[in-house]
Amino acid sequence: MKSDAPPIWTWKSRLRDAVLILALYLGEVGFCLSYKLYTARDCLNLGRLCVAERRGSGVMAAFLMPGSVIITDWHRSSEGKEFLSSIVRKNKRKFFGLIERPVLPPQVAADTACYKIFVSGKSSVGKTAMVAKLAGLEVPVVHHETTGIQTTTVYWPVKLRDTERAVIFKLQFWDCGEATLKKFDHILPACKEKADAILFLFSFTDRSSFDDLPNQISRVAEESEHIVKIVIGTKFDQYMHADVTERDLAEFQRTWRLPLLRMKSVNGPRLSDGQTLDGRAGLADVSHVLNGLAEHLWHQDQLMAGLVVPAIQAPKEDSLYL
């Protein structure tokens, strides 16, 4: 006997959508927690769906769902791997000098988008380690305070969702030690000059670095700046020693309305020689961070140019940033 009642997954899906819409209007991440309709990670990242007005500026900053601007898993496709061959050769990451850039096959063409990114955070949170991991370099085992300004360039190919056009992002990270910033007044303005994004770092194993985030944001990011701001939690691999809880992260996002990414701070697998880092495996560890940066940077450029308007997009299951 066939029942006329809708399948259970149908009404549950509709109820989830209704709860999501209401939560978006209320701007409350915690609203969803009591319904147990979303996973903990869904609820934690729900703030990214809200559209919040930047304080002191007329630009609306959208909390983007992964995949709303770029195709997040494109680098795993055959076409994406062809582009990745320009930055990975024989499973080894390529490193480029000041005037070098990835060389693509003759049949492949892509524009290059250049961005300056300032990395901010307390001493020993893992700023240099994060940049090294993104670039495919050895992550330092012992902490040494960065002296002066250290710049590192990372190339990352993406495919835009709306135009299906491939773009190579040239991300130039500016890293500076906290002691240097305090000692020389001209260092911070130099790092922020013409910056397209600021990354605010904290360590999951250092509660004080998380508590210092509001001070970092207020001190480093001026309210009038039209700039991408992203928070990154480092040392996520050391979850057994974590001093920052998921509840803390949810409360922070509810207050500050900033996207938040997590990142490991250890070296990835090595090749058969036991010494060389596996370039492709290393990219798999950081692809969500590189995609997140590219997505927000591109979207901000589109907003500033008036080519798009802020919009809330429905979430896709299992597509949230880690």
Helices and strands as residue ranges (DSSP letters): H 8-26, H 30-33, H 40-45, G 46-49, E 51-53, E 60-62, G 74-76, H 78-84, E 88-89, E 92-93, E 111-121, H 127-135, E 149-159, E 166-176, H 178-183, H 187-192, E 197-203, H 207-211, H 213-220, E 228-234, G 239-241, H 246-256, E 260-262, H 279-304
